[in-house]
Amino acid sequence: MDMNSIQVQVGNSIRKHREGRCLSQEEMATRCNISRAYFGRIERGEYNVTISKCKSISDALGIALAVLFEDVI
């Protein structure tokens, strides 16, 4: 599996959990202290997001970090 595919899968997982909590990208970006544009790029898999940023996102979603990677094959 190539890195781009992993980035897209992680982004899709983040989006699924965000939408499941009825949160906008703007709300998530504010909770994570990043711009909405940057958050959108993470969800689209355009950035290779760091583990520490993934932890910040999982905390904002109220889930364990490992949950973000459950759907990544």
N, C-alpha and C positions, 0 to 999 in steps of 0.2 A: 504494500500500500504506500502510495506516495504522500509526502507531507501535506500537499495541497488538499488531498482528500480528507486527511485527518482534521485539518483546520476547518473544512466545510462541515464535517460531522460534529465537531465540538460546537461550532456556531449554531448548527441546527438544534443541538441539545439545549444550548442556552436559550434559544428562541422558544423552544417547546416549553421549557420551565417558566420563562418570563410570561408567555401568553397564557399559560395555565393559571397564573396568579393575577391575570388581568392587569399587568403592568405595561406601561408604554416604554419605548426605548428611552425617552427623555427621563422618565422616573428612574429607570435602572441606571442610566448614566449619572444622574445626580447622586444616587445611592453609592455608586462606585467611584465617584469623584473623577469622572472622565467626561469628555464631550459626547454629545449624542451621535455625532458623525463617526467618532472613533468606535463607539459601542456598535453602531450599525455595521461598520466594517468587520468587527469581530464576529458578529452574527452571520455575516455573509462569507466568512472564511477568508477574508482578504488579508488578515494579519495573523502572524504566528504569535498568539497570545501567550504570555508567560504564566507559569504556575501560580505566581503570587497574584497576578491579575485574575486568574481563574478562581483563586481562593476568595478574592474580594467579591467577585460575581456570585459565587456560591453563598457567601455570607449574606449578600444583599437579597438573595432568593430564599434564604432560610433553609438551605439544604447542605448536606455534606459535600465536600469537594468531589469525592469519588462518584457521586450521583451524576455529575456532569459528563463523566466518561463511560457510564454504563452502556450507552448505545453506540459507542465508538468501537468499530470492528477492526 
